[in-house]
Amino acid sequence: MHELILMCFEFFKTGLFAIGGGLATLPFLFDMSEKYPHWINSAQLADIIAVSESTPGPIGINMATFTGFKVYGFWGAFLATFSLVFPSFVIIIIVAKFLNKYSDSEVIKSAFAGIRPAVVGLIAAAGYSVFKMAVLSGPVSSVYNILPNIEIASAFIFLTVLIAVHIKPAKKLHPIFFIALAAVGGIIFKL
Amino acid sequence: MSELFKLFTTFFKIGLFTFGGGYAMLPLIEREAVDKKRWITRDKMLEYFSISQCTPGIIAVNSATLIGYKRRGFWGAFFAASGIVTPSLAIIIILASILLRIDDYPYVLHALAGIRAAVAALITGSCIKLFKSNVKTVFDFIFCIGSFIAIAVFGASPVIVVITAVLYGLFLKRKSGGDVDA
């Protein structure tokens, strides 16, 4: 019970501070995995990201539901999603009441101008956590031992997908396509 | 049919059939709310989208909440938001209970290891796109790298980074505001 309340609080915090959509919740999820490793670890988080990108619905909601399910089954899933949505629901209703003032407000615009570049850095940090876990073998204590720890087959999948999402015909493909291909790659290379 | 029910089913449908998260949903929300149901005007819709992006939380859920609120007040907001979230809840709960049961089979383990490398690449790809559209000035660049280092190297809480970013935005505004006035 205590755990469940703690989890609700974590998702409430995520809902309140994650600005810029679903991916912006990622750094908060990784923060959770560090604070509460028995809830979820970073490898499981990567699986959750894959499932969330390959299923319908907003990615942020999918990730919260899955994480909550992992922590406390059905009620964990329900309460994680509820706690994630609750703060923005309240904020949106307040904003809707004072709508005209909000969207023209210089203060809001400039606060958001500061958030945008920071969010890119935050999501990149979450991406780096996935990278370390997926492409490197063993714990990486500093930047200097990244190179010798690279898993060749994983790095191959990583680079192939990274290049594919940037070149013309492939970049229109849905992420689910790359995820399926990587699953086949993982089985072939026995990762 | 009551409009509350319509709000729920419409957003339920959008939640069920859109892959690819918030940004992929916005055109669908626009088509349903503006063109088909005529709940709001296109101008209002664009305004709602921009508000949804600069308020905390999930963009698609925020847009649904705003439209629901505009139509039917609190309960409208409640039913619209519940509608867009319900399919995810159901699908993910089913998938998660299956996946957590099979995730120690060797083939599943290999497949998941491959998938993780792809996920790392997909996030890196999203970051490159986000970087191009959101990091314009030298200060933006410093701030972006700074928040990366704060999290990846020093393990700072993302809450602290977001609060610092808001203060930074307000500080820049005061500075540039002064310049413009002068």
Chai-1 contact restraints between the chains, C-beta under 6 A:
chainA,res_idxA,chainB,res_idxB,connection_type,confidence,min_distance_angstrom,max_distance_angstrom,comment,restraint_id
A,G15,B,G57,contact,1.0,0.0,6.0,A-B,restraint_1
A,L16,B,P56,contact,1.0,0.0,6.0,A-B,restraint_2
A,F17,B,V159,contact,1.0,0.0,6.0,A-B,restraint_3
A,F17,B,V162,contact,1.0,0.0,6.0,A-B,restraint_4
A,I19,B,P56,contact,1.0,0.0,6.0,A-B,restraint_5
A,G21,B,G22,contact,1.0,0.0,6.0,A-B,restraint_6
A,G21,B,I59,contact,1.0,0.0,6.0,A-B,restraint_7
A,G22,B,G21,contact,1.0,0.0,6.0,A-B,restraint_8
A,G22,B,G22,contact,1.0,0.0,6.0,A-B,restraint_9
A,G22,B,I58,contact,1.0,0.0,6.0,A-B,restraint_10
A,P27,B,I151,contact,1.0,0.0,6.0,A-B,restraint_11
A,P27,B,P158,contact,1.0,0.0,6.0,A-B,restraint_12
A,F28,B,P158,contact,1.0,0.0,6.0,A-B,restraint_13
A,D31,B,P158,contact,1.0,0.0,6.0,A-B,restraint_14
A,A46,B,R116,contact,1.0,0.0,6.0,A-B,restraint_15
A,A46,B,V119,contact,1.0,0.0,6.0,A-B,restraint_16
A,D47,B,L112,contact,1.0,0.0,6.0,A-B,restraint_17
A,I49,B,V119,contact,1.0,0.0,6.0,A-B,restraint_18
A,A50,B,I115,contact,1.0,0.0,6.0,A-B,restraint_19
A,A50,B,V119,contact,1.0,0.0,6.0,A-B,restraint_20
A,V51,B,L95,contact,1.0,0.0,6.0,A-B,restraint_21
A,T55,B,I91,contact,1.0,0.0,6.0,A-B,restraint_22
A,P56,B,L16,contact,1.0,0.0,6.0,A-B,restraint_23
A,P56,B,T18,contact,1.0,0.0,6.0,A-B,restraint_24
A,P56,B,F19,contact,1.0,0.0,6.0,A-B,restraint_25
A,G57,B,G15,contact,1.0,0.0,6.0,A-B,restraint_26
A,G57,B,P87,contact,1.0,0.0,6.0,A-B,restraint_27
A,G57,B,S88,contact,1.0,0.0,6.0,A-B,restraint_28
A,P58,B,G21,contact,1.0,0.0,6.0,A-B,restraint_29
A,P58,B,G22,contact,1.0,0.0,6.0,A-B,restraint_30
A,P58,B,I58,contact,1.0,0.0,6.0,A-B,restraint_31
A,P58,B,A60,contact,1.0,0.0,6.0,A-B,restraint_32
A,I59,B,G21,contact,1.0,0.0,6.0,A-B,restraint_33
A,G60,B,I58,contact,1.0,0.0,6.0,A-B,restraint_34
A,I61,B,I58,contact,1.0,0.0,6.0,A-B,restraint_35
A,I61,B,V85,contact,1.0,0.0,6.0,A-B,restraint_36
A,I61,B,S88,contact,1.0,0.0,6.0,A-B,restraint_37
A,N62,B,S88,contact,1.0,0.0,6.0,A-B,restraint_38
A,N62,B,I92,contact,1.0,0.0,6.0,A-B,restraint_39
A,T65,B,S88,contact,1.0,0.0,6.0,A-B,restraint_40
A,T65,B,L89,contact,1.0,0.0,6.0,A-B,restraint_41
A,T65,B,I92,contact,1.0,0.0,6.0,A-B,restraint_42
A,F66,B,I92,contact,1.0,0.0,6.0,A-B,restraint_43
A,F66,B,A96,contact,1.0,0.0,6.0,A-B,restraint_44
A,F69,B,I93,contact,1.0,0.0,6.0,A-B,restraint_45
A,F69,B,A96,contact,1.0,0.0,6.0,A-B,restraint_46
A,A77,B,I93,contact,1.0,0.0,6.0,A-B,restraint_47
A,T81,B,V85,contact,1.0,0.0,6.0,A-B,restraint_48
A,T81,B,L89,contact,1.0,0.0,6.0,A-B,restraint_49
A,V85,B,V61,contact,1.0,0.0,6.0,A-B,restraint_50
A,S88,B,P56,contact,1.0,0.0,6.0,A-B,restraint_51
A,S88,B,G57,contact,1.0,0.0,6.0,A-B,restraint_52
A,S88,B,N62,contact,1.0,0.0,6.0,A-B,restraint_53
A,F89,B,T65,contact,1.0,0.0,6.0,A-B,restraint_54
A,F89,B,A81,contact,1.0,0.0,6.0,A-B,restraint_55
A,I91,B,T55,contact,1.0,0.0,6.0,A-B,restraint_56
A,I92,B,N62,contact,1.0,0.0,6.0,A-B,restraint_57
A,I92,B,T65,contact,1.0,0.0,6.0,A-B,restraint_58
A,I92,B,L66,contact,1.0,0.0,6.0,A-B,restraint_59
A,I93,B,Y69,contact,1.0,0.0,6.0,A-B,restraint_60
A,I93,B,A77,contact,1.0,0.0,6.0,A-B,restraint_61
A,A96,B,L66,contact,1.0,0.0,6.0,A-B,restraint_62
A,A96,B,Y69,contact,1.0,0.0,6.0,A-B,restraint_63
A,S103,B,E47,contact,1.0,0.0,6.0,A-B,restraint_64
A,S103,B,I51,contact,1.0,0.0,6.0,A-B,restraint_65
A,S110,B,G169,contact,1.0,0.0,6.0,A-B,restraint_66
A,S110,B,L170,contact,1.0,0.0,6.0,A-B,restraint_67
A,S110,B,K173,contact,1.0,0.0,6.0,A-B,restraint_68
A,A111,B,V166,contact,1.0,0.0,6.0,A-B,restraint_69
A,A111,B,G169,contact,1.0,0.0,6.0,A-B,restraint_70
A,A111,B,L170,contact,1.0,0.0,6.0,A-B,restraint_71
A,F112,B,C54,contact,1.0,0.0,6.0,A-B,restraint_72
A,A113,B,G169,contact,1.0,0.0,6.0,A-B,restraint_73
A,G114,B,A165,contact,1.0,0.0,6.0,A-B,restraint_74
A,G114,B,V166,contact,1.0,0.0,6.0,A-B,restraint_75
A,G114,B,Y168,contact,1.0,0.0,6.0,A-B,restraint_76
A,G114,B,G169,contact,1.0,0.0,6.0,A-B,restraint_77
A,I115,B,A165,contact,1.0,0.0,6.0,A-B,restraint_78
A,R116,B,N134,contact,1.0,0.0,6.0,A-B,restraint_79
A,P117,B,N134,contact,1.0,0.0,6.0,A-B,restraint_80
A,P117,B,V135,contact,1.0,0.0,6.0,A-B,restraint_81
A,P117,B,D140,contact,1.0,0.0,6.0,A-B,restraint_82
A,P117,B,F143,contact,1.0,0.0,6.0,A-B,restraint_83
A,P117,B,C144,contact,1.0,0.0,6.0,A-B,restraint_84
A,A118,B,F143,contact,1.0,0.0,6.0,A-B,restraint_85
A,A118,B,S147,contact,1.0,0.0,6.0,A-B,restraint_86
A,A118,B,V161,contact,1.0,0.0,6.0,A-B,restraint_87
A,A118,B,A165,contact,1.0,0.0,6.0,A-B,restraint_88
A,V120,B,L130,contact,1.0,0.0,6.0,A-B,restraint_89
A,V120,B,F131,contact,1.0,0.0,6.0,A-B,restraint_90
A,V120,B,N134,contact,1.0,0.0,6.0,A-B,restraint_91
A,V120,B,C144,contact,1.0,0.0,6.0,A-B,restraint_92
A,G121,B,C144,contact,1.0,0.0,6.0,A-B,restraint_93
A,G121,B,S147,contact,1.0,0.0,6.0,A-B,restraint_94
A,G121,B,F148,contact,1.0,0.0,6.0,A-B,restraint_95
A,L122,B,S147,contact,1.0,0.0,6.0,A-B,restraint_96
A,L122,B,P158,contact,1.0,0.0,6.0,A-B,restraint_97
A,I123,B,C127,contact,1.0,0.0,6.0,A-B,restraint_98
A,A124,B,C127,contact,1.0,0.0,6.0,A-B,restraint_99
A,A124,B,F148,contact,1.0,0.0,6.0,A-B,restraint_100
A,A125,B,F148,contact,1.0,0.0,6.0,A-B,restraint_101
A,A125,B,I151,contact,1.0,0.0,6.0,A-B,restraint_102
A,A125,B,A152,contact,1.0,0.0,6.0,A-B,restraint_103
A,G127,B,I123,contact,1.0,0.0,6.0,A-B,restraint_104
A,G127,B,T124,contact,1.0,0.0,6.0,A-B,restraint_105
A,G127,B,C127,contact,1.0,0.0,6.0,A-B,restraint_106
A,Y128,B,A152,contact,1.0,0.0,6.0,A-B,restraint_107
A,V130,B,V119,contact,1.0,0.0,6.0,A-B,restraint_108
A,V130,B,A120,contact,1.0,0.0,6.0,A-B,restraint_109
A,V130,B,I123,contact,1.0,0.0,6.0,A-B,restraint_110
A,F131,B,A120,contact,1.0,0.0,6.0,A-B,restraint_111
A,A134,B,R116,contact,1.0,0.0,6.0,A-B,restraint_112
A,A134,B,A117,contact,1.0,0.0,6.0,A-B,restraint_113
A,A134,B,A120,contact,1.0,0.0,6.0,A-B,restraint_114
A,V135,B,A117,contact,1.0,0.0,6.0,A-B,restraint_115
A,S154,B,A117,contact,1.0,0.0,6.0,A-B,restraint_116
A,I157,B,G114,contact,1.0,0.0,6.0,A-B,restraint_117
A,I157,B,A117,contact,1.0,0.0,6.0,A-B,restraint_118
A,I157,B,A118,contact,1.0,0.0,6.0,A-B,restraint_119
A,F158,B,A117,contact,1.0,0.0,6.0,A-B,restraint_120
A,F158,B,A120,contact,1.0,0.0,6.0,A-B,restraint_121
A,F158,B,A121,contact,1.0,0.0,6.0,A-B,restraint_122
A,V161,B,A118,contact,1.0,0.0,6.0,A-B,restraint_123
A,V161,B,A121,contact,1.0,0.0,6.0,A-B,restraint_124
A,L162,B,A121,contact,1.0,0.0,6.0,A-B,restraint_125
A,L162,B,T124,contact,1.0,0.0,6.0,A-B,restraint_126
A,V165,B,G125,contact,1.0,0.0,6.0,A-B,restraint_127
A,P175,B,L122,contact,1.0,0.0,6.0,A-B,restraint_128
A,F178,B,A118,contact,1.0,0.0,6.0,A-B,restraint_129
A,I179,B,I115,contact,1.0,0.0,6.0,A-B,restraint_130
A,I179,B,A118,contact,1.0,0.0,6.0,A-B,restraint_131
A,A182,B,G114,contact,1.0,0.0,6.0,A-B,restraint_132
A,A182,B,I115,contact,1.0,0.0,6.0,A-B,restraint_133
A,A182,B,A118,contact,1.0,0.0,6.0,A-B,restraint_134
A,A183,B,A111,contact,1.0,0.0,6.0,A-B,restraint_135
A,A183,B,G114,contact,1.0,0.0,6.0,A-B,restraint_136
A,A183,B,I115,contact,1.0,0.0,6.0,A-B,restraint_137
A,G185,B,G114,contact,1.0,0.0,6.0,A-B,restraint_138
A,G186,B,H110,contact,1.0,0.0,6.0,A-B,restraint_139
A,G186,B,A111,contact,1.0,0.0,6.0,A-B,restraint_140
A,G186,B,A113,contact,1.0,0.0,6.0,A-B,restraint_141
A,G186,B,G114,contact,1.0,0.0,6.0,A-B,restraint_142
A,I187,B,Y107,contact,1.0,0.0,6.0,A-B,restraint_143
A,I187,B,H110,contact,1.0,0.0,6.0,A-B,restraint_144
A,I187,B,A111,contact,1.0,0.0,6.0,A-B,restraint_145
A,K190,B,H110,contact,1.0,0.0,6.0,A-B,restraint_146
A,L191,B,H110,contact,1.0,0.0,6.0,A-B,restraint_147
A,L191,B,A113,contact,1.0,0.0,6.0,A-B,restraint_148
A,L191,B,G114,contact,1.0,0.0,6.0,A-B,restraint_149
